Amino acid sequence: MSTIERELVIVGAGPAGVSAALWARSRHLDVLLLEGAGAPGGQLAHVHFQPREIVGWLSGDGPALAMAMTRQLAGAGVPVRYGIRAEGLTVDQDLTLRLTGGDRIRARAVLVAAGARRRRLGVPGEREFEGRGVSFSATLDRERLAGRPVVVVGGGDAAFENALMLAGLGGEVTVVVRGEVRARREFRERLAAERKALVLRQTHVVAVLGDERVNAVRVRGAQGVREFACEGVVVKLGVSPNTEWCADVLGLDGDGFIRVDAGLATTLPGVWAAGDVTRPALAAVPVAAGQGALAVAAIRSAVRSA
Ligand SMILES: Cc1cc2nc3c(=O)[nH]c(=O)nc-3n(C[C@H](O)[C@H](O)[C@H](O)COP(=O)(O)OP(=O)(O)OC[C@H]3O[C@@H](n4cnc5c(N)ncnc54)[C@H](O)[C@@H]3O)c2cc1C
């Protein structure tokens, strides 16, 4: 077990954490960036198209942008530890982060930039058939799904938007909603007008079935357990924040996102949060990066005036 002292430890090297680390470095804070994965970028690993609204980013997909972040961190000399997760946060005189492997780091300030992950169904067959019919984005997999019978799982805007796109491509679409539909009225009405679209409410997917590829889903609803033949399953259940490890010490909202004030301070003195983990009004790279920068401005004032 080792103990390292830092002015600022940043948890998560997605856009929020990387931006914060660069700002911290240029403001001469003694910073360490921790990332559970083997490289920075966070959700950018899943962005398989060119994001067009990121100022200064002219060409390249999410992984290319993540690669640019790797070079930027190295160029700025930011100390980063990859493959290390924060597993707990305790408070006594200082803040102590407990890490993978039992290491601990004491810090004057902690910035949580741990982001979010897509929610999964968690049923048999989902992981087995991922990439073989199970998709998390109809946009991304539109060529493979076009014109085929597809089950879309979820009741929000994203699920209905995906269902509308697939219906527009000529396929039969069944939308399976666990509870009630939350998608905006416009999407509901447009889908209701599609001849080959069906919405099943109060229905749970209990298994994804197939052999080489997906060929059906098993659902349980008011009419008991049934199977629907399909060639694709698009899972659109929203995202969950990566806050399980700090949930016992930070104030969270009902869905587990970190509550912050206008300066991105959490309910725990010495701890700030930035990016998707705070449930911003817009979950996007520039917002995460901007929050990372703002949080560092507040942290620097707090640390240096202490
Ligand atoms: C398919 C898709 C398309 C998108 N398209 C766009 C787009 O076109 N334009 C746009 O601006 N945005 C887009 N986004 C959204 C954008 O990617 C996110 O808003 C942004 O990545 C959020 O950054 P973040 O740093 O807050 O979190 P994340 O990107 O989620 O990064 C968090 C990081 O923290 C790490 N981490 C988590 N827990 C721990 C822990 N306990 N210890 C150590 N490390 C931890 C994770 O491994 C991850 O690397 C898209 C997202 C997706 C999924």
The ligand as a Gaussian input file, in Angstrom:
#p B3LYP/6-31G(d) Opt

LIG

0 1
 C      -22.702000       7.248000     -29.226000
 C      -22.384000       8.618000     -28.678000
 C      -22.350000       9.706000     -29.533000
 C      -22.042000      10.979000     -29.035000
 N      -21.969000      12.023000     -29.932000
 C      -21.564000      13.238000     -29.500000
 C      -21.373000      14.326000     -30.421000
 O      -21.573000      14.183000     -31.621000
 N      -20.972000      15.529000     -29.927000
 C      -20.731000      15.723000     -28.591000
 O      -20.320000      16.823000     -28.221000
 N      -20.919000      14.712000     -27.686000
 C      -21.319000      13.487000     -28.099000
 N      -21.513000      12.463000     -27.204000
 C      -21.461000      12.754000     -25.752000
 C      -20.040000      12.894000     -25.205000
 O      -19.246000      11.793000     -25.613000
 C      -20.103000      12.968000     -23.687000
 O      -20.942000      14.048000     -23.304000
 C      -18.726000      13.194000     -23.080000
 O      -17.862000      12.127000     -23.405000
 C      -18.804000      13.320000     -21.562000
 O      -17.514000      13.464000     -21.054000
 P      -17.183000      13.124000     -19.523000
 O      -15.719000      13.395000     -19.378000
 O      -18.108000      13.830000     -18.648000
 O      -17.510000      11.584000     -19.320000
 P      -17.056000      10.195000     -20.118000
 O      -16.797000      10.538000     -21.521000
 O      -18.123000       9.288000     -19.733000
 O      -15.693000       9.853000     -19.415000
 C      -15.613000       9.428000     -18.077000
 C      -14.313000       8.666000     -17.864000
 O      -14.195000       8.328000     -16.471000
 C      -13.681000       7.009000     -16.349000
 N      -14.112000       6.465000     -15.044000
 C      -15.386000       6.188000     -14.649000
 N      -15.397000       5.760000     -13.373000
 C      -14.097000       5.763000     -12.963000
 C      -13.464000       5.429000     -11.734000
 N      -14.164000       5.017000     -10.652000
 N      -12.104000       5.525000     -11.636000
 C      -11.370000       5.950000     -12.721000
 N      -11.927000       6.285000     -13.908000
 C      -13.276000       6.212000     -14.027000
 C      -14.300000       6.269000     -17.534000
 O      -13.519000       5.112000     -17.853000
 C      -14.249000       7.339000     -18.622000
 O      -13.039000       7.285000     -19.353000
 C      -21.796000      11.178000     -27.654000
 C      -21.831000      10.078000     -26.795000
 C      -22.119000       8.810000     -27.281000
 C      -22.135000       7.622000     -26.336000

